[in-house]
Amino acid sequence: MALSYKKLFKLMIDRDMKKKELKELTRLSYTTISKLEKGENVTMDVLDKICCKMGCQLSDIAEIIPDEGERK
């Protein structure tokens, strides 16, 4: 099972927001934003901070992608 943050980057496109603006808004490091881009694990604190600052829900920025062959 993996997490995808494609929804976050789609939301940023919809809001005409650049990664630099996300960094400034959330005070996240470029390393953390890079982890999001690569679909790597980040803490719930990071996701909470993004949701609070962007006024959205977790389901608006992330989704679980089941491994092939996993039950749905």
Secondary structure, DSSP 8 states (H G I E B T S, - for coil): -EEE-HHHHHHHHHTT--HHHHHHHHT--HHHHHHHHHT----HHHHHHHHHHHT--HHHH-EEE--TT---
